[in-house]
Amino acid sequence: MAQPYAATRQAIEAQQVEKRFGSVLAVENASFTIEPGSFISIVGPSGCGKSTLLRMIAGLIPKTTGSLMVHGSEVTGPRGDVGVMFQKPTLLDWKTVIENVLLPTKLKGRVTDADRRRAVELLHLVGLQDFAHAFPRHLSGGMQQRVALARLLNVGTDILLLDEPFGALDEFTREHLNVELSRIVAEVNTTSVFVTHNIAEAIFLADKVFVMTPRPGRLAAIVDVPFEKPRDISLLLTPEFNALVARVRNIFATGKDL
């Protein structure tokens, strides 16, 4: 379960963050704050630096210039309170579902009965309690991603960074998992940052959508999402939702808000 932080402290703060790979400027002058417990989606064209920005927040790659802070301290490398989920679930094929969920605990030392109970609770949370002793090869792609999410939650991270975790799945499965993800992160009260190129997905999940420009990636706009949570998939069919999709798409294309 995520731990509460002081209300005055932002979960993530960036000031004029840039990232260069040699002569290539990948992210330029990124400045923003993310409040604890919020859900942020980042959208933009391919190669705009979305994943680069996420990896800098995770401490997986260093920024070139600027300030990037998590819970008030500068990011200098990977942190125990920040977890990352990628497009591929990277499960161990020779271990069962519950063994995969328990892997972070096992790497720290002995697995206790309390740890096993916690893993079972997480499998209930992601709707896989009946598959605890199945192997990944027996699961669909969407189910494998839910195992990966349960494993990530078992680390006890306060911030979840999700890099197109449903990008390889069909549209119907993605929509179902978006509903499930929204429910799960609300229950565990985490701060979430979700990278996607799907505008509708970004809006459905988020409290705010960060829209990035083509490389060098800059924040063209931060768009508030006004729809109350929890959200039902029927929201996707409403005129209000589609008007917001059109607005974000215009920013996506022109780099400017309406």
Secondary structure, 3 states (H helix, E strand, C coil): CCCCCCCCCCCEEEEEEEEEECCEEEEEEEEEEECCCCEEEEECCCCCCHHHHHHHHHCCCCCCEEEEEECCEECCCCCCCEEEECCCCCCCCCCCHHHHHHHHHHHHCCCCHHHHHHHHHHHHHCCCHHHCCCCHHHCCHHHHHHHHHHHHHHCCCCEEEEECCCCCCCHHHHHHHHHHHHHHHHHHCCEEEEECCCHHHHHHHCCEEEEECCCCECEEEEEECCCCCCCCHHHHHCHHHHHHHHHHHHHHHHCCCC
